[in-house]
Amino acid sequence: MPKLRLTKNSLQQQQQQLNLYKRLLPSLELKRRQLTVVAQGARAECSAALAAADSLEARIGDQLPMLADEEVDLRGLVRMQSYRVVEQNVVGVGLPMLEHVEFAIAEYSLLATPAWYDILVQLLKDGAEARVRARIAGERVSILDQAVRRITQRVNLFEKILIPTAKRNIQRIRIYLGDTERAAVVTSKLAKARQQQESGGEDPLEGES
């Protein structure tokens, strides 16, 4: 850390910095509050997404108990080919958002397979998409929590370090400049007194006591 210069220019710089810190702090506080609210909402959305995925898997077992039959082979019936994730800007933070999911459905005979196959295919697709949404929702929570930590660190830096340090520096410089000014006045008076004494005049300090 550079040594503090006890000068009027340094005092002006410290005052300018203090004013800047005070102007920036409210916007940082506002962003921290906004991000905190968004993060809380993201956690609720993540919990809801996980619950939805669990509920869909439970529905498959409830609505289609015939799947417990070992002779029913569902391997490869529904396969997720790809999904597209885009970036969503929320309070200046880039968050992943699921935009599209593409599935591949194995061919099966509508005549040779039970009618519930169609229901199963849809439930499997919904369940797989729900799991992806839940995972992405978890990523959003992680990103937002990290953003809240970063902005909180910046707020603390301003509140606990930068602003108090600037105030201490200003006070220190003012005290030094005040002492220096008073010392200069006294020195000037003493010099004048010596000059008058040497010239035989009246000591100007005697009239002020």
C-alpha positions in Angstrom: 0.0 0.0 0.0 1.5 3.4 -1.0 2.4 5.8 1.8 -0.2 8.4 2.5 1.0 11.9 1.5 0.0 14.6 4.0 -0.6 17.3 1.5 -3.6 19.4 0.3 -3.6 17.6 -3.1 -3.7 14.3 -1.3 -6.6 15.6 0.9 -8.5 16.5 -2.2 -7.9 13.1 -3.8 -9.0 11.3 -0.6 -12.2 13.4 -0.5 -12.9 12.6 -4.2 -12.4 8.9 -3.5 -14.7 9.0 -0.5 -17.4 10.8 -2.5 -17.0 8.1 -5.3 -17.3 5.3 -2.8 -20.4 6.8 -1.2 -22.0 7.2 -4.7 -21.3 3.6 -5.7 -22.3 1.9 -2.4 -26.1 2.3 -2.8 -26.1 0.8 -6.3 -24.0 -2.2 -5.0 -26.5 -2.6 -2.1 -29.4 -2.5 -4.5 -27.8 -5.1 -6.7 -27.1 -7.3 -3.7 -30.7 -7.2 -2.6 -31.9 -7.9 -6.1 -29.6 -10.9 -6.5 -30.6 -12.2 -3.1 -34.2 -12.2 -4.1 -33.5 -13.8 -7.4 -31.4 -16.5 -5.8 -34.2 -17.3 -3.3 -36.6 -17.6 -6.2 -34.2 -19.8 -8.1 -33.9 -22.2 -5.1 -37.7 -22.4 -5.0 -37.8 -23.2 -8.7 -35.1 -25.8 -8.3 -37.0 -27.5 -5.5 -40.1 -27.4 -7.7 -38.3 -28.9 -10.7 -36.9 -31.7 -8.6 -40.3 -32.4 -7.1 -41.9 -32.4 -10.6 -39.3 -34.9 -11.9 -39.9 -37.2 -8.9 -43.7 -36.8 -9.4 -43.5 -37.8 -13.0 -41.4 -40.9 -12.2 -43.9 -41.8 -9.5 -46.8 -41.4 -12.0 -45.2 -43.8 -14.4 -45.2 -46.5 -11.7 -48.8 -45.6 -10.6 -50.4 -45.3 -14.0 -48.5 -48.2 -15.7 -48.0 -51.0 -13.1 -47.6 -53.4 -16.0 -44.1 -52.1 -16.4 -43.1 -54.3 -13.5 -43.5 -57.2 -15.8 -39.9 -58.3 -16.7 -41.0 -59.3 -20.2 -41.7 -55.7 -21.1 -38.5 -54.4 -22.6 -38.4 -50.6 -22.8 -34.7 -50.2 -23.6 -34.2 -47.5 -26.3 -37.9 -46.6 -26.5 -37.2 -43.0 -25.7 -33.8 -41.4 -26.1 -32.9 -37.8 -25.6 -31.0 -36.7 -28.7 -30.1 -33.2 -27.7 -31.2 -30.1 -25.9 -30.5 -26.4 -26.3 -29.5 -24.1 -23.4 -29.4 -20.4 -23.9 -28.1 -17.6 -21.6 -30.6 -15.5 -19.8 -29.4 -12.2 -18.3 -30.9 -11.6 -14.9 -29.7 -8.5 -12.9 -26.5 -8.6 -15.0 -25.8 -12.3 -14.3 -25.8 -14.8 -17.2 -27.9 -17.8 -16.3 -28.6 -21.0 -18.3 -32.1 -21.6 -19.5 -33.5 -24.7 -21.2 -34.9 -23.7 -24.6 -35.6 -26.9 -26.4 -35.3 -30.7 -26.0 -35.1 -33.1 -28.9 -36.1 -36.8 -28.4 -35.7 -39.9 -30.6 -38.6 -42.4 -30.3 -38.0 -46.0 -31.3 -40.3 -47.2 -33.9 -43.0 -49.6 -32.7 -46.1 -51.0 -34.2 -49.3 -49.3 -33.1 -51.2 -52.6 -33.7 -48.7 -55.0 -32.1 -48.1 -52.9 -28.9 -50.6 -52.0 -26.2 -52.3 -48.7 -26.2 -50.6 -47.6 -23.1 -47.3 -47.4 -25.0 -48.3 -43.9 -26.2 -48.9 -42.8 -22.7 -45.6 -44.3 -21.6 -43.6 -42.5 -24.3 -45.0 -39.1 -23.3 -44.4 -39.8 -19.6 -40.8 -40.8 -20.4 -40.2 -37.7 -22.4 -41.7 -35.5 -19.7 -39.7 -37.2 -17.0 -36.4 -36.9 -18.9 -37.1 -33.2 -19.7 -38.0 -32.6 -16.1 -34.6 -34.0 -15.0 -32.8 -31.7 -17.3 -34.7 -28.8 -16.1 -34.0 -29.7 -12.5 -30.3 -30.0 -13.3 -30.2 -26.6 -15.0 -32.2 -25.1 -12.2 -29.5 -26.3 -9.8 -26.8 -24.7 -12.0 -28.8 -21.4 -11.8 -28.8 -21.6 -8.0 -25.1 -22.2 -7.9 -24.3 -19.3 -10.2 -26.6 -16.9 -8.3 -25.2 -17.9 -5.0 -21.7 -17.2 -6.3 -22.8 -13.8 -7.6 -24.4 -12.9 -4.2 -21.1 -13.8 -2.5 -19.1 -11.7 -4.9 -21.4 -8.6 -4.6 -21.5 -9.1 -0.8 -17.7 -9.0 -0.7 -17.7 -5.8 -2.7 -20.2 -4.2 -0.4 -18.2 -5.2 2.6 -15.0 -3.9 0.9 -16.7 -0.5 0.5 -18.4 -0.4 3.9 -15.6 -1.9 6.1 -12.4 -0.9 4.3 -12.5 1.7 1.6 -14.9 4.2 3.1 -13.5 4.0 6.7 -9.9 4.2 5.4 -10.7 7.3 3.3 -12.3 8.9 6.3 -9.3 8.1 8.5 -6.9 9.4 5.9 -8.9 12.7 5.5 -8.9 13.2 9.3 -5.1 12.4 9.5 -4.3 14.9 6.7 -6.5 17.6 8.2 -4.9 17.2 11.6 -1.4 17.3 10.0 -2.2 20.4 7.9 -3.8 22.1 10.8 -0.8 21.5 13.0 1.5 22.6 10.2 -0.5 25.8 9.7 -0.4 26.6 13.4 3.3 25.9 13.6 3.9 28.2 10.7 1.9 31.0 12.3 3.9 30.7 15.6 7.1 30.6 13.6 6.1 33.7 11.7 5.3 35.5 14.9 8.5 34.5 16.6 10.5 35.7 13.5 8.7 39.1 13.6 9.4 39.4 17.3 13.1 38.7 16.8 13.2 41.2 14.0 11.5 43.9 16.1 13.7 43.1 19.1 16.8 43.5 16.9 15.5 46.8 15.6 14.5 47.9 19.1 10.7 47.8 18.6 8.0 46.5 20.8 7.6 42.7 21.0 4.2 42.0 19.2 3.7 38.8 21.4 3.5 40.9 24.6 0.3 42.7 23.4 -1.5 39.4 22.8 -1.0 37.8 26.2 
